[in-house]
């Protein structure tokens, strides 16, 4: 799914900072990779369970050496090694906010379901871009609550390590949903994903392959815990 147009800040930063320019240069080719992969997966007719990934540039894998080295690809391999294989349809988009999951990605997921394609796993990693500007940040808790209500039961949802009040409210909402058995929490509020030294890409914002490995491990553990509780 194509991303949002680059904003004026990133456009200027890309001109001035080589690291930002390098990472931003991944956006279009990574999106094209996932769009091609999605078409191939949906056309293959294979019976392997389907995983639908929702989110922003981190679910695209921006900052990693390639799309397959982002957290989705790494978690997919961890699951395969544990005997739990999935085909992946990645509906995320760079620059995505909660509104984009609600208005674009979830309708795409629902379109698959209407075709009789029911995912065995849905994951969500979203909210970092909403925290950047106050007008999005103020609306984030209500938007995230709407998102949680709309997700299929058993979805695996990440909280945010950011200490802002809106991120704290999201954490509370996800934990309440997990306690009620509606979803599973991929908990990013732990040292593996709050200490980023050596884990950031050249733009000093997105994770690198090592950073994505930490995220992948947390999602892997949440998915396995969810499966064992079924």
Rosetta silent file (secondary structure, phi, psi, omega in degrees, C-alpha in Angstrom):
SEQUENCE: XXXXXXXXXXXXXXXXXXXXXXXXXXXXXXXXXXXXXXXXXXXXXXXXXXXXXXXXXXXXXXXXXXXXXXXXXXXXXXXXXXXXXXXXXXXXXXXXXXXXXXXXXXXXXXXXXXXXXXXXXXXXXXXXXXXXXXXXXXXXXXXXXXXXXXXXXXXXXXXXXXXXXXXXXXXXXXXXXXXXXXXXXXXXXXXXXXXXXXXXXXXXXXXXXXXXXXXXXXXXXXXXXXXXXX
SCORE:     score description
SCORE:     0.000 S_00000001
   1 L     0.000  127.639 -175.712    0.000    0.000    0.000 S_00000001
   2 L   -66.003  149.923 -174.743    1.513    3.305   -1.075 S_00000001
   3 L   -89.277  178.119  174.949    2.547    5.718    1.664 S_00000001
   4 L   -70.688  151.505  173.750    1.716    9.299    2.457 S_00000001
   5 L   -59.661  146.247  179.142    3.567   12.011    0.509 S_00000001
   6 L   -65.112  132.263 -179.642    6.750   13.139    2.242 S_00000001
   7 L   -75.312  170.738 -176.251    6.149   16.209    4.412 S_00000001
   8 H   -62.500  -34.843 -179.482    8.140   19.459    4.169 S_00000001
   9 H   -65.368  -48.745 -179.423   10.387   18.629    7.133 S_00000001
  10 H   -66.748  -34.294  177.596   11.504   15.282    5.726 S_00000001
  11 H   -61.671  -45.900  178.811   11.877   16.775    2.263 S_00000001
  12 H   -66.950  -42.849 -179.413   14.240   19.437    3.624 S_00000001
  13 H   -63.397  -35.513  179.551   16.073   16.963    5.864 S_00000001
  14 H   -64.699  -32.192  178.906   16.585   14.613    2.915 S_00000001
  15 H   -72.407  -35.500 -172.041   18.342   17.403    1.023 S_00000001
  16 H   -93.885  -29.813 -171.823   20.626   18.291    3.923 S_00000001
  17 L  -117.620  113.821 -177.566   21.281   14.974    5.691 S_00000001
  18 H   -58.018  -37.082 -179.399   22.646   12.006    3.731 S_00000001
  19 H   -63.565  -42.765  177.852   21.362    9.485    6.301 S_00000001
  20 H   -65.173  -42.449  179.990   17.801   10.754    6.033 S_00000001
  21 H   -61.038  -42.411 -179.699   18.077   10.818    2.238 S_00000001
  22 H   -62.155  -47.554 -177.388   19.320    7.221    2.158 S_00000001
  23 H   -69.532  -41.225  178.287   16.522    5.892    4.349 S_00000001
  24 H   -63.694  -26.751  176.813   13.815    7.928    2.604 S_00000001
  25 L   -66.883  -11.834  178.028   15.070    6.463   -0.656 S_00000001
  26 H   -83.365  -18.264 -168.337   13.813    3.088    0.539 S_00000001
  27 H   -58.954  -53.032 -177.052   10.167    4.121    0.770 S_00000001
  28 H   -66.323  -48.343 -179.837    9.103    3.632   -2.855 S_00000001
  29 H   -65.783  -33.805  177.804   11.035    0.402   -3.564 S_00000001
  30 H   -67.580  -41.949  177.669    9.953   -1.198   -0.264 S_00000001
  31 H   -62.017  -41.948  178.419    6.301   -0.343   -0.981 S_00000001
  32 H   -63.486  -39.616  178.010    6.641   -1.814   -4.477 S_00000001
  33 H   -58.565  -49.742 -176.731    8.200   -4.973   -3.026 S_00000001
  34 H   -68.579  -35.592  177.191    5.311   -5.535   -0.637 S_00000001
  35 H   -62.777  -41.381  177.042    2.679   -4.793   -3.245 S_00000001
  36 H   -65.353  -43.741  178.566    4.261   -7.402   -5.521 S_00000001
  37 H   -62.055  -42.160 -179.972    4.523   -9.880   -2.640 S_00000001
  38 H   -60.395  -45.445  179.309    0.900   -9.296   -1.670 S_00000001
  39 H   -61.299  -43.044 -178.639   -0.310  -10.013   -5.196 S_00000001
  40 H   -64.882  -43.273 -179.071    1.785  -13.168   -5.394 S_00000001
  41 H   -63.747  -43.012 -176.885    0.605  -14.467   -2.009 S_00000001
  42 H   -73.778  -17.095 -179.971   -3.063  -13.856   -2.793 S_00000001
  43 H   -97.673   -8.686 -169.085   -2.740  -15.561   -6.173 S_00000001
  44 L   -80.995  -19.521  178.066   -0.803  -18.655   -5.106 S_00000001
  45 L    69.853   11.797 -178.866   -3.687  -20.723   -3.714 S_00000001
  46 L   -74.798  147.808 -176.570   -1.446  -22.201   -1.011 S_00000001
  47 L   -85.489   -4.488 -179.863   -3.150  -23.468    2.150 S_00000001
  48 L   -56.828  137.823  179.986   -0.543  -22.026    4.544 S_00000001
  49 L   -54.250  148.293 -176.274   -2.212  -19.724    7.132 S_00000001
  50 E  -101.006  135.475  174.059   -2.325  -16.047    6.230 S_00000001
  51 E  -113.327  124.879  174.881   -0.838  -13.233    8.303 S_00000001
  52 E  -108.302  121.830 -178.092   -2.023   -9.682    7.563 S_00000001
  53 E  -103.800  126.925  178.245    0.297   -6.952    8.869 S_00000001
  54 E  -114.642  145.869  178.414   -1.072   -3.442    9.468 S_00000001
  55 E   156.867 -152.667 -174.537    1.001   -0.397   10.337 S_00000001
  56 L  -119.413 -151.491 -174.434    3.444    2.263    9.202 S_00000001
  57 H   -63.615  -25.108  178.475    7.010    2.442    7.870 S_00000001
  58 H   -69.228  -33.753  176.112    8.305    0.122   10.583 S_00000001
  59 H   -76.672  -23.118  169.579    6.069   -2.659    9.289 S_00000001
  60 H   -70.002  -25.101 -178.220    7.348   -1.832    5.798 S_00000001
  61 L    92.825   14.622 -178.599   10.860   -2.414    7.196 S_00000001
  62 L   -58.292  131.104 -176.737   12.203    1.052    6.377 S_00000001
  63 L   106.185  -22.690  176.081   15.740    1.369    7.752 S_00000001
  64 L   -81.188  165.393  178.672   16.645   -2.295    7.285 S_00000001
  65 L   -61.600  -29.766  178.872   18.955   -3.414    4.448 S_00000001
  66 L  -156.490  166.200 -177.676   15.933   -4.809    2.599 S_00000001
  67 H   -56.989  -35.826 -179.079   12.189   -5.353    3.142 S_00000001
  68 H   -73.457   -9.448  178.422   12.748   -8.924    4.300 S_00000001
  69 H   -98.991    3.865  172.312   15.105   -7.767    7.057 S_00000001
  70 L   -73.515 -175.772 -174.754   12.440   -5.663    8.770 S_00000001
  71 H   -69.316  -31.650 -179.427   10.594   -7.016   11.766 S_00000001
  72 H   -64.099  -50.170  179.274    7.896   -8.740    9.705 S_00000001
  73 H   -62.250  -40.797  179.910   10.366  -10.810    7.697 S_00000001
  74 H   -67.866  -40.715  177.895   12.435  -11.638   10.751 S_00000001
  75 H   -66.558  -37.410  177.192    9.367  -12.643   12.795 S_00000001
  76 H   -59.150  -42.046  179.499    8.110  -14.766    9.909 S_00000001
  77 H   -70.192  -37.983  175.909   11.384  -16.707    9.924 S_00000001
  78 H   -60.210  -42.505  179.457   11.325  -17.097   13.718 S_00000001
  79 H   -66.307  -41.817  177.172    7.824  -18.538   13.454 S_00000001
  80 H   -59.736  -43.629  179.412    8.836  -20.888   10.639 S_00000001
  81 H   -63.285  -26.698  179.222   11.748  -22.153   12.726 S_00000001
  82 L   -90.570    5.438  177.987    9.258  -22.807   15.545 S_00000001
  83 L    85.213   19.924 -178.452    7.015  -24.813   13.206 S_00000001
  84 L  -126.782   93.328 -173.334    4.425  -22.074   12.643 S_00000001
  85 L   -95.680  142.539  176.994    4.478  -20.935    9.010 S_00000001
  86 L  -136.172  144.355  159.803    2.541  -18.015    7.555 S_00000001
  87 E   -84.398  146.159 -175.776    2.135  -16.346    4.207 S_00000001
  88 E  -116.275  129.853  164.558    2.275  -12.576    4.715 S_00000001
  89 E  -112.267  117.461 -174.857    0.124   -9.842    3.213 S_00000001
  90 E  -104.850  105.641 -177.900    1.591   -6.519    4.325 S_00000001
  91 L   -96.985    8.372 -178.022   -0.956   -3.690    4.104 S_00000001
  92 L   -67.572  168.796  178.568    1.172   -1.137    5.975 S_00000001
  93 L  -148.234  139.208  176.410    2.221    2.207    4.523 S_00000001
  94 L   -63.648  138.643 -177.471    5.100    4.573    5.186 S_00000001
  95 L    80.979    2.343 -174.177    3.965    7.673    7.037 S_00000001
  96 L   -65.208  145.619  173.677    0.861    5.843    8.210 S_00000001
  97 L  -121.317  174.849  179.893   -1.175    6.996   11.179 S_00000001
  98 H   -55.137  -39.611  178.592   -4.010    5.342   13.077 S_00000001
  99 H   -57.275  -37.036 -179.456   -6.456    7.050   10.714 S_00000001
 100 H   -69.601  -35.305  175.185   -4.810    5.278    7.773 S_00000001
 101 H   -65.563  -43.251 -179.065   -5.244    1.889    9.410 S_00000001
 102 H   -66.622  -44.346 -169.946   -8.903    2.688   10.079 S_00000001
 103 H   -95.219  -18.308 -176.974   -9.750    4.214    6.699 S_00000001
 104 H  -123.689  -49.398 -172.649   -7.454    2.322    4.302 S_00000001
 105 H   -77.803  -44.853  177.099   -5.841   -0.768    5.764 S_00000001
 106 H   -62.685  -42.443  174.563   -8.777   -2.238    7.693 S_00000001
 107 H   -59.722  -35.160  175.902  -11.127   -1.826    4.700 S_00000001
 108 H   -65.202  -41.218  175.837   -8.533   -3.682    2.599 S_00000001
 109 H   -62.392  -44.501  179.531   -8.484   -6.454    5.210 S_00000001
 110 H   -64.807  -31.926  174.939  -12.278   -6.543    5.250 S_00000001
 111 H   -63.351  -39.211  175.541  -12.239   -6.773    1.465 S_00000001
 112 H   -63.012  -43.512 -179.128  -10.137   -9.925    1.737 S_00000001
 113 H   -63.106  -36.934  178.138  -12.568  -11.359    4.278 S_00000001
 114 H   -66.277  -22.369  175.554  -15.493  -10.656    1.953 S_00000001
 115 L   -88.129    5.613 -178.924  -13.686  -12.767   -0.649 S_00000001
 116 L    83.463   15.134  179.432  -13.512  -15.639    1.825 S_00000001
 117 L  -102.473   97.235 -177.020   -9.858  -14.971    2.693 S_00000001
 118 L  -101.432  119.400  179.679   -9.723  -15.035    6.480 S_00000001
 119 L   -70.069  143.444  173.235   -6.337  -14.339    8.077 S_00000001
 120 L   -80.954  -19.934 -176.293   -5.148  -16.610   10.852 S_00000001
 121 E  -146.096  133.607  171.601   -3.104  -13.719   12.260 S_00000001
 122 E  -125.661  130.063  176.507   -3.428   -9.923   12.230 S_00000001
 123 E  -120.303  150.660 -179.804   -0.688   -7.706   13.667 S_00000001
 124 E  -136.849  126.519  170.981   -0.697   -3.964   14.290 S_00000001
 125 E  -134.793  102.238 -172.608    2.218   -1.608   14.917 S_00000001
 126 L  -152.192  156.444  173.036    1.018    1.987   14.584 S_00000001
 127 L   125.171  -21.002 -177.667    1.000    5.330   16.387 S_00000001
 128 L   -60.998  -40.567 -179.106    4.533    6.705   16.186 S_00000001
 129 H   -71.583  -27.263  177.137    3.620    9.194   13.449 S_00000001
 130 H   -68.047  -26.229 -177.003    0.549   10.317   15.393 S_00000001
 131 H   -78.107  -12.888 -172.389    2.789   11.372   18.279 S_00000001
 132 L   -71.301  -41.316 -177.428    4.809   13.820   16.170 S_00000001
 133 L  -115.031  144.796 -174.172    2.194   16.601   15.927 S_00000001
 134 H   -60.947  -41.203 -175.164   -0.110   17.788   18.660 S_00000001
 135 H   -64.803  -32.461  174.797   -3.306   17.691   16.584 S_00000001
 136 H   -78.557  -38.168 -178.740   -2.733   14.021   15.777 S_00000001
 137 H   -62.342  -42.097 -178.615   -1.469   13.258   19.273 S_00000001
 138 H   -64.232  -31.935 -178.331   -4.575   14.711   20.926 S_00000001
 139 H   -89.061   -4.662 -171.340   -6.831   12.522   18.772 S_00000001
 140 H   -63.971  -48.175 -178.041   -4.721    9.396   19.176 S_00000001
 141 H   -58.618  -43.422  179.700   -6.375    7.705   22.195 S_00000001
 142 H   -65.834  -41.640  178.138   -9.881    7.967   20.705 S_00000001
 143 H   -64.174  -40.106 -179.441   -8.661    6.799   17.310 S_00000001
 144 H   -68.666  -37.278  176.678   -6.789    3.881   18.824 S_00000001
 145 H   -61.631  -41.633  176.400   -9.846    2.861   20.853 S_00000001
 146 H   -62.449  -41.477  178.938  -11.867    2.809   17.624 S_00000001
 147 H   -61.163  -46.460 -178.454   -9.140    0.741   15.976 S_00000001
 148 H   -61.890  -36.623  178.054   -9.106   -1.835   18.773 S_00000001
 149 H   -66.618  -29.575 -175.035  -12.888   -2.229   18.511 S_00000001
 150 H   -87.910  -15.866 -175.948  -12.613   -2.844   14.767 S_00000001
 151 L   -73.563  149.724  173.097   -9.812   -5.432   14.835 S_00000001
 152 L   -61.839  146.453  177.659  -10.516   -9.159   14.576 S_00000001
 153 L   -59.085  138.162  179.689  -10.454  -10.965   17.900 S_00000001
 154 L    90.153    1.720  176.597   -6.996  -12.324   18.687 S_00000001
 155 E   -60.872  149.754  178.732   -5.080   -9.614   16.819 S_00000001
 156 E  -104.307  117.443 -170.233   -1.568   -8.940   18.126 S_00000001
 157 E  -121.888  133.682  178.893   -1.154   -5.226   18.845 S_00000001
 158 E   -90.772  142.528  165.845    1.953   -3.301   19.856 S_00000001
 159 L   -86.768 -173.556 -176.633    2.068   -0.517   22.378 S_00000001
 160 L  -121.582  134.865  179.862    4.535    2.377   22.041 S_00000001
 161 L   -73.433  -10.775 -179.549    7.696    2.897   24.133 S_00000001
 162 L   -60.483  137.405 -176.628    7.242    6.676   23.965 S_00000001
 163 L   -84.465    3.061 -177.991    6.534    8.161   27.450 S_00000001
 164 L   -62.218  158.985 -177.638    3.977   10.742   26.277 S_00000001
 165 H   -59.745  -41.989 -179.350    0.528   10.755   27.862 S_00000001
 166 H   -62.041  -39.260  178.023   -1.169    9.617   24.642 S_00000001
 167 H   -67.329  -36.382  176.370    1.175    6.626   24.408 S_00000001
 168 H   -63.894  -38.633  178.843    0.444    5.773   28.039 S_00000001
 169 H   -66.946  -39.238  176.091   -3.279    5.835   27.285 S_00000001
 170 H   -61.305  -43.801  178.417   -2.760    3.513   24.314 S_00000001
 171 H   -57.365  -43.729  179.574   -0.841    1.136   26.533 S_00000001
 172 H   -62.489  -44.305 -179.340   -3.750    1.098   28.986 S_00000001
 173 H   -62.016  -43.699 -179.349   -6.288    0.412   26.225 S_00000001
 174 H   -66.115  -42.663 -179.735   -4.275   -2.460   24.792 S_00000001
 175 H   -63.998  -36.873  176.352   -3.705   -4.021   28.204 S_00000001
 176 H   -63.987  -43.482  178.159   -7.429   -3.821   28.939 S_00000001
 177 H   -63.775  -38.517  178.283   -8.181   -5.535   25.635 S_00000001
 178 H   -66.962  -41.424  179.487   -5.601   -8.217   26.335 S_00000001
 179 H   -64.310  -30.268  178.874   -6.998   -8.824   29.828 S_00000001
 180 L   -83.524   -2.976  179.070  -10.464   -9.240   28.298 S_00000001
 181 L    80.231   14.311 -178.649   -9.139  -11.819   25.838 S_00000001
 182 L   -86.151  -25.612 -176.518   -9.860   -9.670   22.777 S_00000001
 183 E  -154.226  175.229  175.636   -6.252   -9.240   21.630 S_00000001
 184 E  -119.082  142.140 -178.983   -2.639   -9.982   22.488 S_00000001
 185 E   -94.401  126.249  165.445   -0.084   -7.353   23.511 S_00000001
 186 E   -95.726  103.790 -167.033    3.314   -7.100   21.855 S_00000001
 187 L   -87.530  104.157  178.599    4.959   -5.170   24.674 S_00000001
 188 L   -88.098    0.451 -179.193    7.529   -2.661   23.438 S_00000001
 189 L   -92.362   64.023 -179.862    7.840   -1.051   26.873 S_00000001
 190 L  -150.729  163.500 -172.659   10.845   -3.096   27.907 S_00000001
 191 H   -54.868  -32.161 -178.414   14.634   -2.670   27.597 S_00000001
 192 H   -60.172  -28.521 -177.232   14.861   -4.501   24.264 S_00000001
 193 H  -126.969   20.746  169.399   12.873   -1.729   22.599 S_00000001
 194 L  -118.456  -11.648  176.352   13.520    1.274   24.821 S_00000001
 195 L  -111.680  109.686 -167.878   17.315    1.206   24.519 S_00000001
 196 L  -109.087    7.719  179.479   18.191    2.008   20.924 S_00000001
 197 L   -61.375  126.439 -179.354   21.950    2.490   20.914 S_00000001
 198 L    79.146    4.530 -175.232   23.325    0.606   17.898 S_00000001
 199 L  -119.058   11.241 -177.576   19.810   -0.260   16.728 S_00000001
 200 E  -110.521  149.601  177.727   18.935    2.762   14.570 S_00000001
 201 L   -74.691 -177.648 -174.508   19.276    3.308   10.841 S_00000001
 202 L   -64.531  -19.705  177.953   21.245    6.137    9.244 S_00000001
 203 L   -85.432   -2.643  179.831   18.378    8.602    9.782 S_00000001
 204 L    59.427   26.671  177.237   18.547    8.021   13.571 S_00000001
 205 L  -130.066  -54.709  179.314   14.782    7.476   13.600 S_00000001
 206 L   -80.073  151.981  173.779   13.908    4.132   12.029 S_00000001
 207 E   -65.973  155.092  167.745   15.305    0.867   13.404 S_00000001
 208 L   -95.813 -170.166 -176.907   18.105   -0.918   11.575 S_00000001
 209 H   -58.855  -38.954  179.046   18.221   -4.690   11.122 S_00000001
 210 H   -67.282  -41.253  176.936   19.315   -5.171   14.727 S_00000001
 211 H   -62.481  -41.702  177.899   16.545   -2.912   16.008 S_00000001
 212 H   -66.953  -28.833  176.693   13.987   -4.800   13.959 S_00000001
 213 H   -61.529  -38.942  178.457   15.318   -8.067   15.380 S_00000001
 214 H   -65.796  -43.491  178.222   14.267   -6.882   18.847 S_00000001
 215 H   -64.218  -42.808  179.666   10.791   -5.948   17.607 S_00000001
 216 H   -59.303  -42.273 -178.951   10.498   -9.263   15.749 S_00000001
 217 H   -63.502  -39.625 -179.951   11.376  -11.215   18.881 S_00000001
 218 H   -67.605  -43.754  176.209    8.699   -9.412   20.894 S_00000001
 219 H   -64.213  -41.611  177.870    6.026  -10.035   18.254 S_00000001
 220 H   -55.541  -47.823 -178.991    7.175  -13.662   17.952 S_00000001
 221 H   -64.224  -40.562  179.515    6.741  -14.168   21.689 S_00000001
 222 H   -66.293  -40.218  179.104    3.312  -12.492   21.682 S_00000001
 223 H   -65.553  -43.440  179.613    2.134  -14.597   18.740 S_00000001
 224 H   -66.038  -38.766  177.403    3.356  -17.808   20.355 S_00000001
 225 H   -64.593  -41.572  177.564    1.722  -16.873   23.665 S_00000001
 226 H   -60.204  -43.355 -178.893   -1.526  -16.149   21.847 S_00000001
 227 H   -64.402  -41.496 -177.897   -1.363  -19.530   20.112 S_00000001
 228 H   -68.930  -22.303  179.954   -0.714  -21.414   23.336 S_00000001
 229 H   -87.376  -13.709 -178.702   -3.737  -19.715   24.925 S_00000001
 230 L   -65.795    0.000    0.000   -6.112  -20.678   22.071 S_00000001
